């Protein structure tokens, strides 16, 4: 086999690993949708002059050591996951020619 020649008989990622990645992305997409829907409901209440009695507070959400703040569990997990994806993309990019890379269909 020559360098750069496609290898259609083997996969670069097994089904179990793909399943884990897809489940992780679905969890992130659901979290994003829930957050956007929450904001849409708050904005609707604001437009209509409805004063909400909120029991769920987000004022500390991004403070240090809180859920999404520096040192927070979710923040650190997201940063690690982003690093894994960026590192993986860099590894792949170094193994492809520019012509091969043109075939990539990025989502955003």
PDB file as gemmi writes it, atoms N, CA and C in Angstrom:
CRYST1    1.000    1.000    1.000  90.00  90.00  90.00 P 1                      
ATOM      1  N   UNK A   1       0.842  -1.168   0.000  1.00  0.00           N  
ATOM      2  CA  UNK A   1       0.000   0.000   0.000  1.00  0.00           C  
ATOM      3  C   UNK A   1       0.895   1.242   0.000  1.00  0.00           C  
ATOM      4  N   UNK A   2       0.552   2.199  -0.834  1.00  0.00           N  
ATOM      5  CA  UNK A   2       1.330   3.432  -0.914  1.00  0.00           C  
ATOM      6  C   UNK A   2       0.852   4.426   0.136  1.00  0.00           C  
ATOM      7  N   UNK A   3       1.759   5.316   0.534  1.00  0.00           N  
ATOM      8  CA  UNK A   3       1.428   6.344   1.520  1.00  0.00           C  
ATOM      9  C   UNK A   3       0.295   7.214   0.980  1.00  0.00           C  
ATOM     10  N   UNK A   4      -0.675   7.511   1.833  1.00  0.00           N  
ATOM     11  CA  UNK A   4      -1.802   8.346   1.439  1.00  0.00           C  
ATOM     12  C   UNK A   4      -2.918   7.590   0.751  1.00  0.00           C  
ATOM     13  N   UNK A   5      -2.700   6.308   0.471  1.00  0.00           N  
ATOM     14  CA  UNK A   5      -3.720   5.498  -0.178  1.00  0.00           C  
ATOM     15  C   UNK A   5      -4.779   5.103   0.852  1.00  0.00           C  
ATOM     16  N   UNK A   6      -6.066   5.207   0.501  1.00  0.00           N  
ATOM     17  CA  UNK A   6      -7.123   4.878   1.466  1.00  0.00           C  
ATOM     18  C   UNK A   6      -7.058   3.423   1.920  1.00  0.00           C  
ATOM     19  N   UNK A   7      -7.366   3.196   3.175  1.00  0.00           N  
ATOM     20  CA  UNK A   7      -7.450   1.840   3.723  1.00  0.00           C  
ATOM     21  C   UNK A   7      -8.892   1.607   4.135  1.00  0.00           C  
ATOM     22  N   UNK A   8      -9.657   0.998   3.261  1.00  0.00           N  
ATOM     23  CA  UNK A   8     -11.085   0.824   3.496  1.00  0.00           C  
ATOM     24  C   UNK A   8     -11.397  -0.432   4.314  1.00  0.00           C  
ATOM     25  N   UNK A   9     -10.397  -1.276   4.506  1.00  0.00           N  
ATOM     26  CA  UNK A   9     -10.641  -2.537   5.192  1.00  0.00           C  
ATOM     27  C   UNK A   9     -10.509  -2.441   6.706  1.00  0.00           C  
ATOM     28  N   UNK A  10     -10.078  -1.300   7.233  1.00  0.00           N  
ATOM     29  CA  UNK A  10      -9.979  -1.180   8.693  1.00  0.00           C  
ATOM     30  C   UNK A  10     -10.465   0.201   9.122  1.00  0.00           C  
ATOM     31  N   UNK A  11     -10.931   0.264  10.327  1.00  0.00           N  
ATOM     32  CA  UNK A  11     -11.472   1.509  10.876  1.00  0.00           C  
ATOM     33  C   UNK A  11     -10.468   2.108  11.848  1.00  0.00           C  
ATOM     34  N   UNK A  12     -10.482   3.424  11.957  1.00  0.00           N  
ATOM     35  CA  UNK A  12      -9.595   4.126  12.880  1.00  0.00           C  
ATOM     36  C   UNK A  12     -10.169   4.204  14.287  1.00  0.00           C  
ATOM     37  N   UNK A  13     -11.450   3.878  14.419  1.00  0.00           N  
ATOM     38  CA  UNK A  13     -12.110   3.928  15.729  1.00  0.00           C  
ATOM     39  C   UNK A  13     -13.085   2.749  15.788  1.00  0.00           C  
ATOM     40  N   UNK A  14     -13.077   2.008  16.882  1.00  0.00           N  
ATOM     41  CA  UNK A  14     -13.971   0.855  16.961  1.00  0.00           C  
ATOM     42  C   UNK A  14     -15.373   1.302  17.375  1.00  0.00           C  
ATOM     43  N   UNK A  15     -16.322   0.397  17.212  1.00  0.00           N  
ATOM     44  CA  UNK A  15     -17.732   0.723  17.466  1.00  0.00           C  
ATOM     45  C   UNK A  15     -17.982   1.141  18.911  1.00  0.00           C  
ATOM     46  N   UNK A  16     -17.323   0.479  19.855  1.00  0.00           N  
ATOM     47  CA  UNK A  16     -17.510   0.815  21.269  1.00  0.00           C  
ATOM     48  C   UNK A  16     -17.029   2.234  21.556  1.00  0.00           C  
ATOM     49  N   UNK A  17     -15.864   2.590  21.021  1.00  0.00           N  
ATOM     50  CA  UNK A  17     -15.339   3.937  21.232  1.00  0.00           C  
ATOM     51  C   UNK A  17     -16.244   4.969  20.556  1.00  0.00           C  
ATOM     52  N   UNK A  18     -16.713   4.677  19.345  1.00  0.00           N  
ATOM     53  CA  UNK A  18     -17.633   5.578  18.648  1.00  0.00           C  
ATOM     54  C   UNK A  18     -18.915   5.767  19.463  1.00  0.00           C  
ATOM     55  N   UNK A  19     -19.439   4.668  20.007  1.00  0.00           N  
ATOM     56  CA  UNK A  19     -20.663   4.729  20.809  1.00  0.00           C  
ATOM     57  C   UNK A  19     -20.464   5.634  22.033  1.00  0.00           C  
ATOM     58  N   UNK A  20     -19.318   5.519  22.698  1.00  0.00           N  
ATOM     59  CA  UNK A  20     -19.035   6.365  23.868  1.00  0.00           C  
ATOM     60  C   UNK A  20     -18.965   7.832  23.468  1.00  0.00           C  
ATOM     61  N   UNK A  21     -18.299   8.118  22.363  1.00  0.00           N  
ATOM     62  CA  UNK A  21     -18.201   9.505  21.897  1.00  0.00           C  
ATOM     63  C   UNK A  21     -19.569  10.060  21.524  1.00  0.00           C  
ATOM     64  N   UNK A  22     -20.360   9.283  20.794  1.00  0.00           N  
ATOM     65  CA  UNK A  22     -21.685   9.748  20.378  1.00  0.00           C  
ATOM     66  C   UNK A  22     -22.589   9.978  21.583  1.00  0.00           C  
ATOM     67  N   UNK A  23     -22.523   9.112  22.586  1.00  0.00           N  
ATOM     68  CA  UNK A  23     -23.334   9.289  23.796  1.00  0.00           C  
ATOM     69  C   UNK A  23     -22.913  10.555  24.534  1.00  0.00           C  
ATOM     70  N   UNK A  24     -21.616  10.801  24.609  1.00  0.00           N  
ATOM     71  CA  UNK A  24     -21.106  12.017  25.253  1.00  0.00           C  
ATOM     72  C   UNK A  24     -21.607  13.250  24.526  1.00  0.00           C  
ATOM     73  N   UNK A  25     -21.547  13.237  23.193  1.00  0.00           N  
ATOM     74  CA  UNK A  25     -22.016  14.383  22.414  1.00  0.00           C  
ATOM     75  C   UNK A  25     -23.520  14.588  22.582  1.00  0.00           C  
ATOM     76  N   UNK A  26     -24.290  13.501  22.657  1.00  0.00           N  
ATOM     77  CA  UNK A  26     -25.735  13.627  22.889  1.00  0.00           C  
ATOM     78  C   UNK A  26     -26.017  14.235  24.256  1.00  0.00           C  
ATOM     79  N   UNK A  27     -25.253  13.838  25.268  1.00  0.00           N  
ATOM     80  CA  UNK A  27     -25.422  14.422  26.600  1.00  0.00           C  
ATOM     81  C   UNK A  27     -25.141  15.922  26.570  1.00  0.00           C  
ATOM     82  N   UNK A  28     -24.085  16.313  25.843  1.00  0.00           N  
ATOM     83  CA  UNK A  28     -23.740  17.733  25.736  1.00  0.00           C  
ATOM     84  C   UNK A  28     -24.828  18.485  24.979  1.00  0.00           C  
ATOM     85  N   UNK A  29     -25.329  17.901  23.882  1.00  0.00           N  
ATOM     86  CA  UNK A  29     -26.394  18.537  23.104  1.00  0.00           C  
ATOM     87  C   UNK A  29     -27.657  18.712  23.943  1.00  0.00           C  
ATOM     88  N   UNK A  30     -28.011  17.714  24.740  1.00  0.00           N  
ATOM     89  CA  UNK A  30     -29.187  17.815  25.603  1.00  0.00           C  
ATOM     90  C   UNK A  30     -28.998  18.923  26.627  1.00  0.00           C  
ATOM     91  N   UNK A  31     -27.822  18.993  27.238  1.00  0.00           N  
ATOM     92  CA  UNK A  31     -27.532  20.038  28.216  1.00  0.00           C  
ATOM     93  C   UNK A  31     -27.644  21.410  27.571  1.00  0.00           C  
ATOM     94  N   UNK A  32     -27.106  21.555  26.367  1.00  0.00           N  
ATOM     95  CA  UNK A  32     -27.185  22.820  25.637  1.00  0.00           C  
ATOM     96  C   UNK A  32     -28.638  23.193  25.344  1.00  0.00           C  
ATOM     97  N   UNK A  33     -29.431  22.229  24.872  1.00  0.00           N  
ATOM     98  CA  UNK A  33     -30.837  22.489  24.566  1.00  0.00           C  
ATOM     99  C   UNK A  33     -31.612  22.884  25.823  1.00  0.00           C  
ATOM    100  N   UNK A  34     -31.371  22.198  26.931  1.00  0.00           N  
ATOM    101  CA  UNK A  34     -32.057  22.535  28.180  1.00  0.00           C  
ATOM    102  C   UNK A  34     -31.706  23.943  28.634  1.00  0.00           C  
ATOM    103  N   UNK A  35     -30.429  24.312  28.533  1.00  0.00           N  
ATOM    104  CA  UNK A  35     -30.001  25.654  28.918  1.00  0.00           C  
ATOM    105  C   UNK A  35     -30.629  26.719  28.038  1.00  0.00           C  
ATOM    106  N   UNK A  36     -30.650  26.486  26.736  1.00  0.00           N  
ATOM    107  CA  UNK A  36     -31.255  27.454  25.807  1.00  0.00           C  
ATOM    108  C   UNK A  36     -32.758  27.580  26.058  1.00  0.00           C  
ATOM    109  N   UNK A  37     -33.423  26.453  26.314  1.00  0.00           N  
ATOM    110  CA  UNK A  37     -34.856  26.498  26.604  1.00  0.00           C  
ATOM    111  C   UNK A  37     -35.136  27.249  27.900  1.00  0.00           C  
ATOM    112  N   UNK A  38     -34.293  27.061  28.902  1.00  0.00           N  
ATOM    113  CA  UNK A  38     -34.441  27.787  30.163  1.00  0.00           C  
ATOM    114  C   UNK A  38     -34.357  29.288  29.905  1.00  0.00           C  
ATOM    115  N   UNK A  39     -33.333  29.710  29.146  1.00  0.00           N  
ATOM    116  CA  UNK A  39     -33.179  31.135  28.846  1.00  0.00           C  
ATOM    117  C   UNK A  39     -34.355  31.669  28.034  1.00  0.00           C  
ATOM    118  N   UNK A  40     -34.866  30.876  27.094  1.00  0.00           N  
ATOM    119  CA  UNK A  40     -36.027  31.294  26.302  1.00  0.00           C  
ATOM    120  C   UNK A  40     -37.243  31.515  27.195  1.00  0.00           C  
ATOM    121  N   UNK A  41     -37.426  30.649  28.191  1.00  0.00           N  
ATOM    122  CA  UNK A  41     -38.558  30.797  29.110  1.00  0.00           C  
ATOM    123  C   UNK A  41     -38.401  32.042  29.974  1.00  0.00           C  
ATOM    124  N   UNK A  42     -37.182  32.301  30.459  1.00  0.00           N  
ATOM    125  CA  UNK A  42     -36.927  33.496  31.266  1.00  0.00           C  
ATOM    126  C   UNK A  42     -37.174  34.748  30.430  1.00  0.00           C  
ATOM    127  N   UNK A  43     -36.675  34.756  29.188  1.00  0.00           N  
ATOM    128  CA  UNK A  43     -36.869  35.910  28.310  1.00  0.00           C  
ATOM    129  C   UNK A  43     -38.344  36.140  28.015  1.00  0.00           C  
ATOM    130  N   UNK A  44     -39.095  35.071  27.828  1.00  0.00           N  
ATOM    131  CA  UNK A  44     -40.531  35.189  27.595  1.00  0.00           C  
ATOM    132  C   UNK A  44     -41.224  35.790  28.816  1.00  0.00           C  
ATOM    133  N   UNK A  45     -40.859  35.314  29.988  1.00  0.00           N  
ATOM    134  CA  UNK A  45     -41.435  35.861  31.223  1.00  0.00           C  
ATOM    135  C   UNK A  45     -41.089  37.343  31.358  1.00  0.00           C  
ATOM    136  N   UNK A  46     -39.847  37.726  31.030  1.00  0.00           N  
ATOM    137  CA  UNK A  46     -39.443  39.132  31.089  1.00  0.00           C  
ATOM    138  C   UNK A  46     -40.287  39.980  30.139  1.00  0.00           C  
ATOM    139  N   UNK A  47     -40.472  39.512  28.909  1.00  0.00           N  
ATOM    140  CA  UNK A  47     -41.260  40.269  27.917  1.00  0.00           C  
ATOM    141  C   UNK A  47     -42.698  40.463  28.379  1.00  0.00           C  
ATOM    142  N   UNK A  48     -43.222  39.477  29.095  1.00  0.00           N  
ATOM    143  CA  UNK A  48     -44.617  39.527  29.527  1.00  0.00           C  
ATOM    144  C   UNK A  48     -44.789  40.160  30.905  1.00  0.00           C  
ATOM    145  N   UNK A  49     -43.689  40.579  31.499  1.00  0.00           N  
ATOM    146  CA  UNK A  49     -43.762  41.215  32.811  1.00  0.00           C  
ATOM    147  C   UNK A  49     -44.061  40.252  33.947  1.00  0.00           C  
ATOM    148  N   UNK A  50     -43.784  38.994  33.762  1.00  0.00           N  
ATOM    149  CA  UNK A  50     -44.033  37.985  34.796  1.00  0.00           C  
ATOM    150  C   UNK A  50     -42.838  37.951  35.738  1.00  0.00           C  
ATOM    151  N   UNK A  51     -43.094  38.126  37.030  1.00  0.00           N  
ATOM    152  CA  UNK A  51     -42.040  38.039  38.039  1.00  0.00           C  
ATOM    153  C   UNK A  51     -41.964  36.595  38.523  1.00  0.00           C  
ATOM    154  N   UNK A  52     -40.870  35.946  38.251  1.00  0.00           N  
ATOM    155  CA  UNK A  52     -40.712  34.536  38.599  1.00  0.00           C  
ATOM    156  C   UNK A  52     -40.199  34.374  40.023  1.00  0.00           C  
ATOM    157  N   UNK A  53     -40.728  33.384  40.720  1.00  0.00           N  
ATOM    158  CA  UNK A  53     -40.184  32.996  42.021  1.00  0.00           C  
ATOM    159  C   UNK A  53     -39.192  31.877  41.736  1.00  0.00           C  
ATOM    160  N   UNK A  54     -37.938  32.241  41.643  1.00  0.00           N  
ATOM    161  CA  UNK A  54     -36.921  31.261  41.245  1.00  0.00           C  
ATOM    162  C   UNK A  54     -36.287  30.602  42.455  1.00  0.00           C  
ATOM    163  N   UNK A  55     -36.260  29.294  42.421  1.00  0.00           N  
ATOM    164  CA  UNK A  55     -35.557  28.529  43.448  1.00  0.00           C  
ATOM    165  C   UNK A  55     -34.200  28.057  42.910  1.00  0.00           C  
ATOM    166  N   UNK A  56     -34.090  27.986  41.595  1.00  0.00           N  
ATOM    167  CA  UNK A  56     -32.831  27.594  40.961  1.00  0.00           C  
ATOM    168  C   UNK A  56     -32.037  28.854  40.673  1.00  0.00           C  
ATOM    169  N   UNK A  57     -30.857  28.952  41.242  1.00  0.00           N  
ATOM    170  CA  UNK A  57     -30.009  30.138  41.085  1.00  0.00           C  
ATOM    171  C   UNK A  57     -28.746  29.777  40.324  1.00  0.00           C  
ATOM    172  N   UNK A  58     -28.342  30.692  39.466  1.00  0.00           N  
ATOM    173  CA  UNK A  58     -27.142  30.474  38.663  1.00  0.00           C  
ATOM    174  C   UNK A  58     -26.076  31.533  38.931  1.00  0.00           C  
ATOM    175  N   UNK A  59     -26.275  32.365  39.950  1.00  0.00           N  
ATOM    176  CA  UNK A  59     -25.349  33.469  40.188  1.00  0.00           C  
ATOM    177  C   UNK A  59     -23.933  33.007  40.543  1.00  0.00           C  
ATOM    178  N   UNK A  60     -23.783  31.826  41.099  1.00  0.00           N  
ATOM    179  CA  UNK A  60     -22.449  31.326  41.468  1.00  0.00           C  
ATOM    180  C   UNK A  60     -21.910  30.312  40.453  1.00  0.00           C  
ATOM    181  N   UNK A  61     -22.647  30.092  39.404  1.00  0.00           N  
ATOM    182  CA  UNK A  61     -22.338  29.041  38.438  1.00  0.00           C  
ATOM    183  C   UNK A  61     -20.897  29.060  37.945  1.00  0.00           C  
ATOM    184  N   UNK A  62     -20.348  30.242  37.630  1.00  0.00           N  
ATOM    185  CA  UNK A  62     -19.012  30.324  37.037  1.00  0.00           C  
ATOM    186  C   UNK A  62     -17.970  30.868  38.002  1.00  0.00           C  
ATOM    187  N   UNK A  63     -18.292  30.886  39.276  1.00  0.00           N  
ATOM    188  CA  UNK A  63     -17.317  31.332  40.269  1.00  0.00           C  
ATOM    189  C   UNK A  63     -16.307  30.212  40.526  1.00  0.00           C  
ATOM    190  N   UNK A  64     -15.092  30.568  40.958  1.00  0.00           N  
ATOM    191  CA  UNK A  64     -14.073  29.543  41.214  1.00  0.00           C  
ATOM    192  C   UNK A  64     -14.602  28.423  42.114  1.00  0.00           C  
ATOM    193  N   UNK A  65     -14.293  27.207  41.720  1.00  0.00           N  
ATOM    194  CA  UNK A  65     -14.652  25.978  42.432  1.00  0.00           C  
ATOM    195  C   UNK A  65     -16.145  25.672  42.443  1.00  0.00           C  
ATOM    196  N   UNK A  66     -16.944  26.469  41.757  1.00  0.00           N  
ATOM    197  CA  UNK A  66     -18.355  26.129  41.574  1.00  0.00           C  
ATOM    198  C   UNK A  66     -18.462  25.292  40.295  1.00  0.00           C  
ATOM    199  N   UNK A  67     -19.629  24.782  39.998  1.00  0.00           N  
ATOM    200  CA  UNK A  67     -19.822  23.802  38.929  1.00  0.00           C  
ATOM    201  C   UNK A  67     -19.109  24.155  37.625  1.00  0.00           C  
ATOM    202  N   UNK A  68     -19.306  25.371  37.109  1.00  0.00           N  
ATOM    203  CA  UNK A  68     -18.704  25.749  35.826  1.00  0.00           C  
ATOM    204  C   UNK A  68     -17.585  26.769  35.970  1.00  0.00           C  
ATOM    205  N   UNK A  69     -17.195  27.088  37.172  1.00  0.00           N  
ATOM    206  CA  UNK A  69     -16.089  28.016  37.380  1.00  0.00           C  
ATOM    207  C   UNK A  69     -14.757  27.287  37.354  1.00  0.00           C  
ATOM    208  N   UNK A  70     -13.655  28.050  37.255  1.00  0.00           N  
ATOM    209  CA  UNK A  70     -12.333  27.414  37.303  1.00  0.00           C  
ATOM    210  C   UNK A  70     -12.201  26.538  38.548  1.00  0.00           C  
ATOM    211  N   UNK A  71     -11.787  25.312  38.358  1.00  0.00           N  
ATOM    212  CA  UNK A  71     -11.673  24.370  39.460  1.00  0.00           C  
ATOM    213  C   UNK A  71     -12.950  23.588  39.710  1.00  0.00           C  
ATOM    214  N   UNK A  72     -14.035  23.975  39.061  1.00  0.00           N  
ATOM    215  CA  UNK A  72     -15.302  23.264  39.213  1.00  0.00           C  
ATOM    216  C   UNK A  72     -15.289  21.952  38.445  1.00  0.00           C  
ATOM    217  N   UNK A  73     -16.040  20.978  38.938  1.00  0.00           N  
ATOM    218  CA  UNK A  73     -16.031  19.643  38.340  1.00  0.00           C  
ATOM    219  C   UNK A  73     -16.437  19.653  36.864  1.00  0.00           C  
ATOM    220  N   UNK A  74     -17.547  20.303  36.560  1.00  0.00           N  
ATOM    221  CA  UNK A  74     -18.025  20.298  35.181  1.00  0.00           C  
ATOM    222  C   UNK A  74     -17.093  21.098  34.278  1.00  0.00           C  
ATOM    223  N   UNK A  75     -16.645  22.236  34.757  1.00  0.00           N  
ATOM    224  CA  UNK A  75     -15.716  23.077  33.989  1.00  0.00           C  
ATOM    225  C   UNK A  75     -14.454  22.291  33.649  1.00  0.00           C  
ATOM    226  N   UNK A  76     -13.873  21.656  34.643  1.00  0.00           N  
ATOM    227  CA  UNK A  76     -12.640  20.898  34.418  1.00  0.00           C  
ATOM    228  C   UNK A  76     -12.882  19.742  33.449  1.00  0.00           C  
ATOM    229  N   UNK A  77     -14.023  19.079  33.585  1.00  0.00           N  
ATOM    230  CA  UNK A  77     -14.348  17.986  32.670  1.00  0.00           C  
ATOM    231  C   UNK A  77     -14.520  18.465  31.239  1.00  0.00           C  
ATOM    232  N   UNK A  78     -15.206  19.589  31.075  1.00  0.00           N  
ATOM    233  CA  UNK A  78     -15.397  20.142  29.730  1.00  0.00           C  
ATOM    234  C   UNK A  78     -14.063  20.574  29.140  1.00  0.00           C  
ATOM    235  N   UNK A  79     -13.225  21.217  29.942  1.00  0.00           N  
ATOM    236  CA  UNK A  79     -11.915  21.648  29.445  1.00  0.00           C  
ATOM    237  C   UNK A  79     -11.071  20.438  29.022  1.00  0.00           C  
ATOM    238  N   UNK A  80     -11.127  19.369  29.808  1.00  0.00           N  
ATOM    239  CA  UNK A  80     -10.380  18.156  29.468  1.00  0.00           C  
ATOM    240  C   UNK A  80     -10.912  17.535  28.180  1.00  0.00           C  
ATOM    241  N   UNK A  81     -12.240  17.483  28.050  1.00  0.00           N  
ATOM    242  CA  UNK A  81     -12.852  16.913  26.854  1.00  0.00           C  
ATOM    243  C   UNK A  81     -12.512  17.745  25.619  1.00  0.00           C  
ATOM    244  N   UNK A  82     -12.567  19.071  25.748  1.00  0.00           N  
ATOM    245  CA  UNK A  82     -12.187  19.935  24.627  1.00  0.00           C  
ATOM    246  C   UNK A  82     -10.737  19.687  24.231  1.00  0.00           C  
ATOM    247  N   UNK A  83      -9.871  19.537  25.214  1.00  0.00           N  
ATOM    248  CA  UNK A  83      -8.464  19.255  24.941  1.00  0.00           C  
ATOM    249  C   UNK A  83      -8.278  17.934  24.217  1.00  0.00           C  
ATOM    250  N   UNK A  84      -9.056  16.926  24.614  1.00  0.00           N  
ATOM    251  CA  UNK A  84      -8.973  15.624  23.949  1.00  0.00           C  
ATOM    252  C   UNK A  84      -9.382  15.745  22.481  1.00  0.00           C  
ATOM    253  N   UNK A  85     -10.500  16.441  22.233  1.00  0.00           N  
ATOM    254  CA  UNK A  85     -10.971  16.600  20.855  1.00  0.00           C  
ATOM    255  C   UNK A  85      -9.995  17.425  20.022  1.00  0.00           C  
ATOM    256  N   UNK A  86      -9.474  18.513  20.591  1.00  0.00           N  
ATOM    257  CA  UNK A  86      -8.516  19.344  19.849  1.00  0.00           C  
ATOM    258  C   UNK A  86      -7.226  18.577  19.580  1.00  0.00           C  
ATOM    259  N   UNK A  87      -6.759  17.826  20.577  1.00  0.00           N  
ATOM    260  CA  UNK A  87      -5.557  17.019  20.390  1.00  0.00           C  
ATOM    261  C   UNK A  87      -5.752  15.959  19.316  1.00  0.00           C  
ATOM    262  N   UNK A  88      -6.910  15.326  19.334  1.00  0.00           N  
ATOM    263  CA  UNK A  88      -7.219  14.321  18.318  1.00  0.00           C  
ATOM    264  C   UNK A  88      -7.279  14.920  16.923  1.00  0.00           C  
ATOM    265  N   UNK A  89      -7.872  16.113  16.818  1.00  0.00           N  
ATOM    266  CA  UNK A  89      -7.939  16.786  15.518  1.00  0.00           C  
ATOM    267  C   UNK A  89      -6.541  17.138  15.015  1.00  0.00           C  
ATOM    268  N   UNK A  90      -5.683  17.592  15.921  1.00  0.00           N  
ATOM    269  CA  UNK A  90      -4.309  17.932  15.540  1.00  0.00           C  
ATOM    270  C   UNK A  90      -3.565  16.695  15.053  1.00  0.00           C  
ATOM    271  N   UNK A  91      -3.724  15.580  15.772  1.00  0.00           N  
ATOM    272  CA  UNK A  91      -3.085  14.324  15.361  1.00  0.00           C  
ATOM    273  C   UNK A  91      -3.530  13.921  13.958  1.00  0.00           C  
ATOM    274  N   UNK A  92      -4.833  13.995  13.719  1.00  0.00           N  
ATOM    275  CA  UNK A  92      -5.366  13.611  12.409  1.00  0.00           C  
ATOM    276  C   UNK A  92      -4.850  14.555  11.331  1.00  0.00           C  
ATOM    277  N   UNK A  93      -4.875  15.858  11.604  1.00  0.00           N  
ATOM    278  CA  UNK A  93      -4.436  16.848  10.615  1.00  0.00           C  
ATOM    279  C   UNK A  93      -2.991  16.616  10.188  1.00  0.00           C  
ATOM    280  N   UNK A  94      -2.154  16.189  11.116  1.00  0.00           N  
ATOM    281  CA  UNK A  94      -0.746  15.942  10.786  1.00  0.00           C  
ATOM    282  C   UNK A  94      -0.555  14.681   9.938  1.00  0.00           C  
ATOM    283  N   UNK A  95      -1.588  13.860   9.852  1.00  0.00           N  
ATOM    284  CA  UNK A  95      -1.477  12.610   9.101  1.00  0.00           C  
ATOM    285  C   UNK A  95      -2.199  12.658   7.755  1.00  0.00           C  
ATOM    286  N   UNK A  96      -2.720  13.840   7.398  1.00  0.00           N  
ATOM    287  CA  UNK A  96      -3.450  13.993   6.142  1.00  0.00           C  
ATOM    288  C   UNK A  96      -2.779  15.057   5.283  1.00  0.00           C  
ATOM    289  N   UNK A  97      -2.897  14.872   3.983  1.00  0.00           N  
ATOM    290  CA  UNK A  97      -2.445  15.924   3.077  1.00  0.00           C  
ATOM    291  C   UNK A  97      -3.538  16.985   3.006  1.00  0.00           C  
ATOM    292  N   UNK A  98      -3.214  18.147   2.449  1.00  0.00           N  
ATOM    293  CA  UNK A  98      -4.226  19.197   2.300  1.00  0.00           C  
ATOM    294  C   UNK A  98      -5.364  18.717   1.407  1.00  0.00           C  
ATOM    295  N   UNK A  99      -5.015  17.974   0.382  1.00  0.00           N  
ATOM    296  CA  UNK A  99      -6.040  17.452  -0.522  1.00  0.00           C  
ATOM    297  C   UNK A  99      -6.981  16.498   0.217  1.00  0.00           C  
ATOM    298  N   UNK A 100      -6.416  15.622   1.039  1.00  0.00           N  
ATOM    299  CA  UNK A 100      -7.248  14.695   1.811  1.00  0.00           C  
ATOM    300  C   UNK A 100      -8.116  15.452   2.810  1.00  0.00           C  
ATOM    301  N   UNK A 101      -7.586  16.502   3.390  1.00  0.00           N  
ATOM    302  CA  UNK A 101      -8.321  17.274   4.393  1.00  0.00           C  
ATOM    303  C   UNK A 101      -9.518  17.996   3.790  1.00  0.00           C  
ATOM    304  N   UNK A 102      -9.479  18.278   2.495  1.00  0.00           N  
ATOM    305  CA  UNK A 102     -10.617  18.952   1.843  1.00  0.00           C  
ATOM    306  C   UNK A 102     -11.877  18.096   1.884  1.00  0.00           C  
ATOM    307  N   UNK A 103     -11.719  16.809   2.072  1.00  0.00           N  
ATOM    308  CA  UNK A 103     -12.849  15.885   2.116  1.00  0.00           C  
ATOM    309  C   UNK A 103     -13.609  15.955   3.443  1.00  0.00           C  
ATOM    310  N   UNK A 104     -13.031  16.576   4.456  1.00  0.00           N  
ATOM    311  CA  UNK A 104     -13.653  16.624   5.783  1.00  0.00           C  
ATOM    312  C   UNK A 104     -14.899  17.500   5.732  1.00  0.00           C  
ATOM    313  N   UNK A 105     -15.977  17.011   6.303  1.00  0.00           N  
ATOM    314  CA  UNK A 105     -17.234  17.762   6.362  1.00  0.00           C  
ATOM    315  C   UNK A 105     -17.461  18.198   7.804  1.00  0.00           C  
ATOM    316  N   UNK A 106     -16.933  19.376   8.142  1.00  0.00           N  
ATOM    317  CA  UNK A 106     -17.073  19.895   9.499  1.00  0.00           C  
ATOM    318  C   UNK A 106     -18.512  20.341   9.741  1.00  0.00           C  
ATOM    319  N   UNK A 107     -18.969  20.218  10.983  1.00  0.00           N  
ATOM    320  CA  UNK A 107     -20.331  20.637  11.316  1.00  0.00           C  
ATOM    321  C   UNK A 107     -20.416  22.133  11.555  1.00  0.00           C  
ATOM    322  N   UNK A 108     -19.370  22.731  12.078  1.00  0.00           N  
ATOM    323  CA  UNK A 108     -19.367  24.183  12.314  1.00  0.00           C  
ATOM    324  C   UNK A 108     -17.978  24.713  12.193  1.00  0.00           C  
TER     325      UNK A 108                                                      
END                                                                             
